[in-house]
Each structure stands twice: as C-alpha cells, then as structure tokens.
C-alpha cells in the first residue's frame, strides 16, 4: 500500500511541539473522550463529543469527529507526518509513523492522544518547500491528509534530501473537489477569505441544486473539512458569492474560540443553517442591482430609462442611499391628472419592500395586486425587484418538470394496462398493497417490469431496450428529487432528459 502524508499540529500555540519531538510522538488533545479505539465508528465519537461539549455547535463537533477518526483509524505505519512549528514559524518537522495510535493515561492533560513517530527532520526550513505544498499545509485543521500535488511522495523526498522536488505538473487552483476547496480556502488570509459562488460550491460535490439531500451532504462534508460559509449557502441565488471560513478547531482549554477571526466575520454552524425554503433571496431578480432614479431627477430621465430598458417601474433612491418609494407608468399618469409633472419626486408612489429572507408564498397576492415588490439586502440596502412576471416565470419553471413527468407516467400506464393483467403487475411491486392497475406502479416498478426482455417484447415499442431503461432510470432520479422541495430551478440537463423521454413516448404512443 502506498504511504500517505498527514499534517498534525502541535497545539494552538505550539504547546505540544517540544514534547512531541522529544518523545517521538505526534500528540493531540481531546482527552475527554478517552481511548479512541473504544469507539467502533464515527457516529459513536460524535455522540460522545455531544455529551462532553453540549454547548458546541454541531458543525464543530462534526469537524472534530473526522479528525479523531483519522488519528485513531486512518493514519498507518509508514505514513509521513508533517508538524508546522508555531514555536519556530519558519520551520517544520517531518517524521514517519512507526507505532500505532495510543491513549496515554499517565500523560499530562491535553497530551494523552498520540501516535509514535520517528522524526526524520526536526527543522526543515519552510523556504525548502514549494508554495503549492506550503498552501496545502495551511489547512485549518489540527489533523488532515496532505494529498494534492503528489504531496506524499514529495514530503518523503523532502525528509530524505531536505529539498522539495516540486510538483510533477504545473499547479493550478482548479477547484473541482472538496480537497481543492479546503486547500484554496486554507491559503487565503483569514481577513480576506476565499469567495466562491454557491453554484461552484455545489459542483465540488457534483451537485447542481440545493435539494435536502445535497444540502445535507455539503453541510456535513464542509464541517468535516473544518469549514462553513458566510452567508449560509442555503440562502440566495445560485450565482451569489459566499465566503469560505473556518469553524473553530480543537477545543481551547481556556474556553475561547475563533480568537483570530475578524470581528465582523460571524461563524455559523453548517448544520445549523436554516431550512431550504422558497424565499425572495433564492430568486435571481432579488439579487440583481435595482434600477433607480433620484427624487430630484427630471421626470424625462425616468421616462427615457423606462422606455429604453422596458421597465414598468423604477426605485427612487437619493444620493445617501435612502429609499423613497417608486415611480411607475401608473404613478406618472396619476400625477399628471392633477397637474404638471417635472421632477421624479412629483410622481413618487409608496412601494412595498420585503426582506431578503422573507417567505415568497406569503406575499404572492400583494405582488400580483401591486405588480412588483422591492427586496432589502441583508445590510438594508436596496437589493432587487420581483415582479408579477418574475413570479409567473418562476412557478412555470417549477411546474414544467411535473407536467412532463405526469405525461410520461400517463403514457406508460396506458400501454402497460393494455398489455399486463393486474396479477402480473403485483410481481413487480415492493409494497404490501396489491396493484389493481398500472396506476399503482412507481417509476421504479416500471423499471422492474420492463427490464426482462420477454416483458419488453410484449410492450412492442420499436425502441432500443437498453437506451429506454437508461433514460427511464434518469427520469426516476429526477422525479424522486422533485418530490423533495428545492428552491433552485431544474437544470437544463434534467429538462432535456424529461423532454427526450416524453418525445420517445409520444412517438410510440401518439394518442393524447
């Protein structure tokens, strides 16, 4: 088995470094859990951490769980350990694991969890390490694997020769995986954290939409990497940017945490994020800069703007950023019935403003009645405007996939009912309820029914069997995802899959 490389820090302030080098160990805290080999899985570790640290956010506990599991189960004999030195900031120590994890009952507090290490180089200068590898060592965690840029082989050579041979290919920050994300985030100064769009963040986990399952996956694995986002990635439009910031790492015996984070950077637990729901913030128009005019502007400025851009209304915002209301075709027409209108302020009308996180469904009637609503940003500046047309487009996008799936199921039901008796269908259902017709089948049931070649031949559709089943399986996944609410639109690829499947069924079953 190829050896791996790990970073194990010697304490928040380097308090364990001297003992580690002197005693031939890599040492960590978390004494309160006792011998880690007594836990059979991560869930047991997490459960005990919850008991020991009842006031800690779950994201922190999840982060610690992953690190303790690496220490006790994943680090193996022959692996290399890197310990960046806090006490000598321009140096780091490199060793090789020569013994298993052990819990030292007689050791001082916060020195009990350890792994036996033969320190091969105790004062390797950081200047001997290429920048890409140094960036990897900038991880926010106490214990993490170093794997990017051929790290394991390079660290082994660094310990042997004192020189980093460098990457085998040019290093690029191409963020495609969670490991890419953590290393890029770790290399960013804490005062200026890495920023990434929600869409690109999800893509690191091969996700395109914020469904309950994808949100849970990203939240959990971000926490295991010691990271969270600000603001929460569950809020706002997919192309909005979020900052990647650290969750507090190893518990500080003094009781403090996050002491070196900027004071205005709130750390919110990933698993404590609000539920994904349909709020104004998830609509793209809420996140676009709102078109506006000033109260003192000539009314022709507003008229020209509205004609040129095809706007029905404009926000009225003064030079200090204060919101005064709106000017619209209706308000201008109404004002002119009372006299001449020369300035924008002569035609201002009141306008409804909602918060970024307000629930959309509670304001639908007002939007359709008034035609539009403005949206406050989190910082109480004007964010965007949502119109009745935007709502129609949003709900149309949400409804279209359901309509396509319903048509597909209706055409499947009609053909299956024409070919198979009810008692035959019961062989392919997995519920206690007997199927009286194809209407009782799920898409998964259709897959089981039509997979046998003899059943497919009875359907008598001139379609490729394998291609049909493959597309039906994709439709099944999309349908299951749609059954769990997500505020993000169905992707173009998913729409294309549904369209393709319905076109196939229309071709072989043309009747409406």
C-alpha positions as CSV (number, residue, x, y, z in Angstrom):
1,X,0.0,0.0,0.0
2,X,1.3,3.5,-0.9
3,X,2.1,5.6,2.2
4,X,0.2,8.7,2.8
5,X,1.1,12.1,4.3
6,X,-0.7,13.9,7.2
7,X,-0.5,17.2,8.9
8,X,-0.7,17.0,12.7
9,X,-0.3,20.3,14.5
10,X,1.4,20.6,17.9
11,X,-1.3,22.7,19.6
12,X,-3.0,26.0,19.1
13,X,0.1,27.8,20.3
14,X,2.7,25.1,19.7
15,X,2.4,23.9,23.3
16,X,2.9,20.2,22.4
17,X,5.7,20.6,19.9
18,X,8.7,20.2,22.3
19,X,7.2,17.1,23.9
20,X,6.3,15.6,20.5
21,X,9.9,15.9,19.2
22,X,11.5,14.8,22.5
23,X,9.3,11.7,23.0
24,X,9.0,10.7,19.3
25,X,5.2,11.3,19.1
26,X,2.6,13.2,17.3
27,X,0.3,14.5,20.1
28,X,-3.2,15.9,20.1
29,X,-5.8,17.0,22.7
30,X,-9.4,15.9,23.1
31,X,-8.5,13.9,26.3
32,X,-12.2,13.9,27.4
33,X,-13.0,11.1,25.0
34,X,-10.5,8.7,26.5
35,X,-9.1,5.9,24.3
36,X,-10.4,6.4,20.8
37,X,-10.0,2.7,19.9
38,X,-13.1,2.0,22.1
39,X,-15.3,3.7,19.5
40,X,-16.4,1.5,16.7
41,X,-17.4,4.2,14.3
42,X,-17.6,8.0,13.7
43,X,-21.2,8.1,15.0
44,X,-20.1,6.9,18.4
45,X,-17.4,9.5,18.6
46,X,-19.8,12.3,17.6
47,X,-22.3,11.1,20.2
48,X,-19.7,11.3,22.9
49,X,-18.5,14.7,21.8
50,X,-22.1,16.0,22.0
51,X,-22.2,14.8,25.6
52,X,-18.7,16.3,26.5
53,X,-19.3,19.6,24.7
54,X,-23.1,20.2,24.9
55,X,-22.8,23.9,24.1
56,X,-20.7,23.5,20.9
57,X,-22.3,23.8,17.5
58,X,-22.8,20.5,15.7
59,X,-20.5,21.7,12.8
60,X,-17.6,22.0,15.2
61,X,-18.3,18.5,16.7
62,X,-18.5,17.0,13.2
63,X,-15.2,18.6,12.3
64,X,-13.5,17.1,15.5
65,X,-15.1,13.7,14.8
66,X,-13.4,13.5,11.4
67,X,-10.0,14.4,12.8
68,X,-10.2,12.0,15.7
69,X,-11.2,9.2,13.3
70,X,-8.2,9.9,11.1
71,X,-5.9,9.9,14.2
72,X,-7.1,6.6,15.5
73,X,-8.0,4.7,12.3
74,X,-6.6,6.1,9.1
75,X,-3.0,7.1,9.9
76,X,-1.0,3.9,9.3
77,X,2.6,2.7,9.9
78,X,4.9,4.1,7.3
79,X,2.9,7.2,6.7
80,X,4.6,10.6,6.9
81,X,3.7,13.3,9.5
82,X,4.3,17.0,9.0
83,X,4.2,19.3,12.0
84,X,4.4,23.0,11.2
85,X,6.1,24.7,14.1
86,X,4.3,27.5,15.9
87,X,7.3,28.0,18.1
88,X,9.6,28.3,15.1
89,X,7.4,29.8,12.4
90,X,9.9,29.4,9.6
91,X,10.4,25.7,10.2
92,X,8.5,22.4,10.2
93,X,9.3,18.9,11.3
94,X,8.8,15.7,9.3
95,X,8.5,12.2,10.6
96,X,7.4,8.7,9.8
97,X,4.8,6.7,11.7
98,X,6.5,3.8,13.5
99,X,3.8,2.8,16.0
100,X,0.0,2.7,16.4
101,X,-2.3,5.2,18.0
102,X,-2.3,5.0,21.8
103,X,-4.1,6.8,24.7
104,X,-1.5,7.7,27.3
105,X,-3.4,7.6,30.6
106,X,-0.4,8.9,32.6
107,X,0.4,11.9,30.3
108,X,-0.5,15.5,31.3
109,X,-3.9,16.9,30.2
110,X,-4.2,17.6,26.5
111,X,-1.2,15.4,25.8
112,X,-2.8,12.0,26.0
113,X,-3.8,11.1,22.4
114,X,-0.6,10.2,20.5
115,X,0.9,8.2,17.6
116,X,4.6,7.0,17.7
117,X,6.7,8.9,15.2
118,X,10.3,8.8,14.1
119,X,11.2,12.4,13.5
120,X,13.4,12.4,10.4
121,X,13.9,16.1,10.1
122,X,13.0,18.4,13.0
123,X,14.0,21.8,11.5
124,X,13.2,21.7,7.8
125,X,13.0,25.3,6.6
126,X,9.8,26.4,5.0
127,X,11.8,28.0,2.3
128,X,12.7,24.5,1.1
129,X,9.1,23.8,0.3
130,X,7.4,24.9,-2.9
131,X,4.5,27.3,-2.5
132,X,1.8,24.8,-3.7
133,X,2.8,22.3,-1.0
134,X,3.0,25.1,1.6
135,X,-0.5,26.1,0.7
136,X,-1.7,22.6,1.4
137,X,0.0,22.7,4.8
138,X,-2.0,25.8,5.6
139,X,-5.0,23.7,6.4
140,X,-7.4,25.0,9.1
141,X,-7.5,21.6,10.9
142,X,-5.3,20.1,13.5
143,X,-5.2,16.7,11.7
144,X,-5.7,16.4,7.9
145,X,-4.4,14.5,5.0
146,X,-2.0,16.1,2.5
147,X,-2.8,14.6,-0.8
148,X,-2.8,17.3,-3.5
149,X,0.1,17.9,-5.9
150,X,1.7,14.5,-5.2
151,X,2.2,15.6,-1.6
152,X,3.0,12.1,-0.1
153,X,6.0,11.4,-2.4
154,X,7.3,15.0,-2.2
155,X,7.2,15.0,1.6
156,X,9.0,11.7,1.7
157,X,11.7,13.1,-0.6
158,X,11.8,16.3,1.5
159,X,12.5,14.3,4.6
160,X,15.2,12.3,2.9
161,X,17.0,15.1,1.0
162,X,15.9,18.3,2.6
163,X,14.6,19.6,-0.8
164,X,11.1,19.6,-2.3
165,X,11.3,18.1,-5.8
166,X,8.2,20.2,-6.8
167,X,5.1,19.1,-8.5
168,X,5.1,16.7,-11.4
169,X,3.0,19.1,-13.3
170,X,2.1,22.8,-13.1
171,X,0.0,23.5,-10.1
172,X,-3.3,25.2,-10.8
173,X,-6.1,26.2,-8.5
174,X,-8.8,24.4,-10.4
175,X,-11.5,24.0,-7.8
176,X,-13.4,20.8,-8.6
177,X,-13.4,18.7,-5.5
178,X,-13.8,19.3,-1.7
179,X,-10.0,18.8,-1.3
180,X,-9.3,21.5,-3.8
181,X,-11.7,23.7,-1.9
182,X,-10.1,23.3,1.5
183,X,-6.6,23.9,0.2
184,X,-7.6,27.0,-1.6
185,X,-9.5,28.2,1.4
186,X,-6.6,27.5,3.7
187,X,-4.2,29.5,1.5
188,X,-6.3,32.6,1.8
189,X,-5.6,35.2,4.6
190,X,-8.3,35.0,7.2
191,X,-9.0,38.6,6.9
192,X,-9.7,38.1,3.2
193,X,-11.3,34.6,2.9
194,X,-11.8,32.8,-0.3
195,X,-15.1,33.5,-2.1
196,X,-16.9,31.2,-4.4
197,X,-20.4,31.1,-6.0
198,X,-23.0,28.8,-4.5
199,X,-23.2,27.1,-7.9
200,X,-19.5,26.4,-7.9
201,X,-19.5,25.3,-4.3
202,X,-22.2,22.7,-5.0
203,X,-20.3,21.5,-8.1
204,X,-17.4,20.4,-5.9
205,X,-19.8,17.6,-4.7
206,X,-21.2,17.1,-8.2
207,X,-24.5,18.7,-7.2
208,X,-26.4,21.3,-9.2
209,X,-29.4,22.1,-7.0
210,X,-29.9,22.6,-3.3
211,X,-32.2,19.7,-2.5
212,X,-32.4,18.4,1.1
213,X,-30.0,15.6,0.3
214,X,-27.4,17.8,-1.5
215,X,-27.6,20.4,1.3
216,X,-27.1,17.8,4.0
217,X,-24.1,16.3,2.0
218,X,-22.4,19.6,1.5
219,X,-23.0,20.8,5.1
220,X,-21.7,17.6,6.6
221,X,-18.6,17.4,4.5
222,X,-17.8,21.1,4.8
223,X,-17.9,20.6,8.6
224,X,-15.6,17.6,8.4
225,X,-13.2,19.8,6.5
226,X,-13.4,22.4,9.2
227,X,-15.2,24.9,7.0
228,X,-18.5,26.7,6.8
229,X,-19.8,29.6,4.7
230,X,-20.8,33.2,5.3
231,X,-23.6,33.9,4.5
232,X,-25.1,30.4,4.5
233,X,-25.0,28.8,1.1
234,X,-28.6,27.8,1.5
235,X,-29.6,31.4,1.1
236,X,-29.8,33.5,-2.1
237,X,-29.4,32.9,-5.8
238,X,-27.1,30.2,-7.1
239,X,-24.6,32.6,-8.6
240,X,-24.3,34.7,-5.4
241,X,-20.9,34.5,-3.7
242,X,-20.2,33.1,-0.2
243,X,-17.0,33.3,1.8
244,X,-15.4,30.0,3.0
245,X,-14.4,30.5,6.6
246,X,-13.1,28.1,9.3
247,X,-15.2,26.6,12.1
248,X,-13.3,26.6,15.4
249,X,-10.8,23.8,15.5
250,X,-9.5,21.8,18.5
251,X,-11.3,23.0,21.8
252,X,-9.3,25.6,23.6
253,X,-8.7,24.6,27.3
254,X,-9.1,28.3,28.1
255,X,-12.7,28.2,26.7
256,X,-12.1,30.8,24.0
257,X,-12.7,30.1,20.3
258,X,-12.3,31.7,16.9
259,X,-10.0,34.2,18.5
260,X,-8.1,35.1,15.3
261,X,-11.2,35.6,13.1
262,X,-12.1,39.1,12.0
263,X,-14.6,40.5,14.5
264,X,-17.2,41.1,11.8
265,X,-17.0,37.6,10.4
266,X,-19.7,35.5,12.1
267,X,-19.2,31.8,12.1
268,X,-22.4,29.9,11.6
269,X,-22.6,26.2,12.1
270,X,-23.2,24.5,8.7
271,X,-25.6,22.1,10.3
272,X,-27.5,24.9,12.0
273,X,-28.3,26.7,8.7
274,X,-32.0,27.5,8.1
275,X,-34.2,25.1,6.3
276,X,-34.1,25.4,2.5
277,X,-37.3,27.2,1.6
278,X,-38.7,29.4,-1.2
279,X,-37.6,32.9,0.0
280,X,-37.2,36.1,-2.0
281,X,-33.4,35.6,-1.8
282,X,-33.4,32.5,-4.0
283,X,-34.9,34.4,-6.9
284,X,-32.5,35.8,-9.4
285,X,-34.2,39.2,-9.7
286,X,-33.8,39.7,-5.9
287,X,-30.0,39.6,-6.4
288,X,-29.7,42.0,-9.3
289,X,-28.9,45.6,-8.8
290,X,-32.1,47.6,-8.8
291,X,-32.6,50.3,-11.4
292,X,-33.2,53.6,-9.7
293,X,-33.5,57.4,-10.2
294,X,-33.1,60.2,-7.7
295,X,-36.1,62.3,-6.4
296,X,-34.6,65.5,-8.0
297,X,-34.1,64.0,-11.4
298,X,-36.1,65.4,-14.3
299,X,-39.1,63.2,-15.0
300,X,-37.8,62.7,-18.5
301,X,-34.8,60.8,-17.1
302,X,-37.2,58.3,-15.6
303,X,-39.3,58.1,-18.8
304,X,-36.3,57.6,-21.0
305,X,-34.9,54.9,-18.7
306,X,-38.2,53.0,-18.5
307,X,-38.7,53.1,-22.3
308,X,-35.1,52.1,-23.2
309,X,-35.0,49.2,-20.7
310,X,-38.7,48.3,-20.9
311,X,-39.2,48.8,-17.2
312,X,-42.6,49.3,-15.7
313,X,-41.2,50.9,-12.5
314,X,-38.1,52.3,-11.0
315,X,-36.9,52.6,-7.4
316,X,-36.4,56.2,-6.2
317,X,-33.2,56.4,-4.1
318,X,-31.4,59.5,-3.1
319,X,-27.7,60.2,-3.1
320,X,-27.4,58.9,0.5
321,X,-29.0,55.6,-0.4
322,X,-32.3,56.3,1.3
323,X,-35.3,54.7,-0.4
324,X,-38.2,57.0,-1.1
325,X,-40.6,54.7,-3.0
326,X,-41.1,54.1,-6.7
327,X,-42.0,55.8,-9.9
328,X,-44.1,53.9,-12.4
329,X,-46.2,54.4,-15.5
330,X,-49.2,54.4,-13.3
331,X,-47.9,56.8,-10.8
332,X,-46.7,59.2,-13.6
333,X,-50.2,59.0,-15.3
334,X,-52.0,59.6,-12.0
335,X,-49.8,62.6,-11.1
336,X,-50.3,64.2,-14.4
337,X,-54.1,64.2,-13.9
338,X,-53.5,66.6,-11.0
339,X,-51.1,69.0,-12.7
340,X,-47.7,69.2,-14.5
341,X,-45.0,66.6,-13.5
342,X,-41.5,68.0,-13.8
343,X,-39.4,66.0,-11.3
344,X,-39.4,62.4,-10.2
345,X,-40.5,63.5,-6.7
346,X,-43.7,64.8,-8.3
347,X,-44.7,61.2,-9.2
348,X,-43.4,59.1,-6.4
349,X,-45.7,56.4,-5.0
350,X,-45.3,54.2,-2.0
351,X,-43.9,50.7,-2.7
352,X,-43.8,47.5,-0.7
353,X,-40.4,46.3,0.4
354,X,-39.7,42.8,1.8
355,X,-36.6,41.3,3.4
356,X,-34.2,39.0,1.6
357,X,-35.2,36.0,3.8
358,X,-39.0,36.6,3.8
359,X,-41.0,33.7,2.5
360,X,-42.2,34.3,-1.0
361,X,-45.5,32.4,-0.8
362,X,-46.9,34.8,1.9
363,X,-46.6,37.8,-0.4
364,X,-47.9,36.4,-3.7
365,X,-51.2,38.2,-3.6
366,X,-49.6,41.5,-2.9
367,X,-47.1,41.1,-5.8
368,X,-49.9,40.3,-8.2
369,X,-52.0,43.1,-6.9
370,X,-49.3,45.7,-7.0
371,X,-47.3,44.3,-9.9
372,X,-43.9,44.3,-8.1
373,X,-42.1,44.4,-4.7
374,X,-38.7,45.6,-3.8
375,X,-36.3,43.5,-1.8
376,X,-33.9,44.6,1.0
377,X,-30.4,43.2,1.1
378,X,-29.1,41.8,4.4
379,X,-27.4,45.1,5.0
380,X,-30.7,47.0,4.5
381,X,-29.6,48.4,1.1
382,X,-31.9,48.0,-1.8
383,X,-31.3,44.6,-3.4
384,X,-33.6,44.0,-6.3
385,X,-37.2,44.0,-7.5
386,X,-39.5,41.0,-8.1
387,X,-42.4,41.5,-10.5
388,X,-45.5,39.5,-11.2
389,X,-43.9,38.4,-14.4
390,X,-40.9,37.0,-12.5
391,X,-43.3,35.0,-10.3
392,X,-45.0,33.6,-13.4
393,X,-41.7,32.5,-14.8
394,X,-40.6,31.1,-11.5
395,X,-43.7,29.0,-11.0
396,X,-43.7,28.0,-14.7
397,X,-40.1,26.7,-14.3
398,X,-41.2,24.8,-11.1
399,X,-44.3,23.3,-12.7
400,X,-42.9,22.3,-16.1
401,X,-41.0,19.2,-14.9
402,X,-44.0,17.9,-13.0
403,X,-46.2,18.3,-16.1
404,X,-43.6,16.4,-18.3
405,X,-43.3,13.6,-15.7
406,X,-47.1,13.3,-15.4
407,X,-47.4,12.9,-19.1
408,X,-44.7,10.3,-19.2
409,X,-46.4,8.3,-16.4
410,X,-49.8,8.6,-18.1
411,X,-48.5,7.2,-21.4
412,X,-46.6,4.4,-19.6
413,X,-49.8,3.5,-17.6
414,X,-51.9,3.3,-20.7
415,X,-49.6,0.9,-22.5
416,X,-48.8,-1.3,-19.5
417,X,-52.6,-1.6,-18.7
418,X,-53.2,-2.7,-22.2
419,X,-50.6,-5.5,-22.1
420,X,-50.4,-6.8,-18.5
421,X,-53.1,-8.1,-16.1
422,X,-53.2,-6.8,-12.6
423,X,-52.0,-10.1,-11.1
424,X,-48.9,-9.9,-13.3
425,X,-48.1,-6.4,-12.1
426,X,-48.1,-7.5,-8.5
427,X,-44.9,-9.4,-9.1
428,X,-43.1,-6.2,-9.7
429,X,-44.3,-4.0,-6.8
430,X,-42.5,-3.9,-3.5
431,X,-45.4,-2.8,-1.3
432,X,-47.9,-4.8,0.7
433,X,-50.8,-3.2,-1.2
434,X,-51.9,-5.1,-4.3
435,X,-51.6,-3.3,-7.6
436,X,-55.0,-3.1,-9.3
437,X,-53.7,-1.4,-12.4
438,X,-50.6,0.4,-13.7
439,X,-51.8,3.5,-11.8
440,X,-50.4,1.8,-8.6
441,X,-46.9,1.5,-10.0
442,X,-44.0,3.8,-9.3
443,X,-41.4,4.6,-12.0
444,X,-39.1,2.2,-10.1
445,X,-41.8,-0.5,-10.6
446,X,-41.9,0.2,-14.3
447,X,-38.1,-0.4,-14.4
448,X,-38.5,-3.8,-12.7
449,X,-41.4,-4.7,-15.0
450,X,-39.8,-3.7,-18.3
451,X,-36.2,-4.9,-17.6
452,X,-36.9,-8.5,-18.5
453,X,-36.6,-9.0,-22.3
454,X,-39.8,-11.0,-22.5
455,X,-41.9,-8.2,-20.9
456,X,-40.3,-5.6,-23.1
457,X,-41.2,-7.6,-26.2
458,X,-44.8,-7.6,-25.1
459,X,-44.8,-3.8,-25.0
460,X,-43.9,-3.9,-28.7
461,X,-42.3,-0.5,-28.8
462,X,-39.7,-0.1,-31.6
463,X,-37.2,1.5,-29.2
464,X,-33.8,0.3,-28.1
465,X,-34.3,-1.6,-24.8
466,X,-31.1,-0.5,-23.1
467,X,-31.4,3.1,-24.0
468,X,-35.1,3.2,-22.9
469,X,-34.2,1.7,-19.5
470,X,-31.3,4.1,-19.1
471,X,-33.5,7.1,-19.8
472,X,-36.3,5.8,-17.5
473,X,-33.8,5.4,-14.7
474,X,-32.7,9.1,-15.2
475,X,-36.3,10.1,-15.1
476,X,-36.8,8.2,-11.9
477,X,-34.0,10.0,-10.2
478,X,-35.3,13.4,-11.3
479,X,-38.8,12.6,-10.1
480,X,-37.5,11.5,-6.7
481,X,-35.5,14.7,-6.4
482,X,-38.6,16.8,-7.3
483,X,-40.6,15.1,-4.6
484,X,-38.3,16.8,-2.1
485,X,-38.7,20.6,-2.4
486,X,-35.7,22.6,-3.7
487,X,-35.8,26.3,-4.5
488,X,-33.4,26.1,-7.4
489,X,-34.6,25.6,-10.9
490,X,-34.3,22.2,-12.6
491,X,-31.1,22.1,-14.6
492,X,-31.1,22.3,-18.4
493,X,-29.7,18.7,-18.5
494,X,-32.7,17.5,-16.4
495,X,-35.2,19.3,-18.6
496,X,-33.5,17.8,-21.7
497,X,-33.8,14.3,-20.2
498,X,-37.5,14.7,-19.5
499,X,-38.1,16.2,-22.9
500,X,-36.3,13.4,-24.6
501,X,-38.2,10.7,-22.7
502,X,-41.6,12.3,-23.4
503,X,-40.7,12.7,-27.1
504,X,-39.9,8.9,-27.2
505,X,-43.3,8.1,-25.6
506,X,-45.2,10.4,-27.9
507,X,-43.5,8.7,-30.9
508,X,-44.6,5.2,-29.9
509,X,-47.9,6.3,-28.3
510,X,-49.1,9.3,-30.3
511,X,-52.6,9.5,-28.9
512,X,-53.4,12.2,-26.3
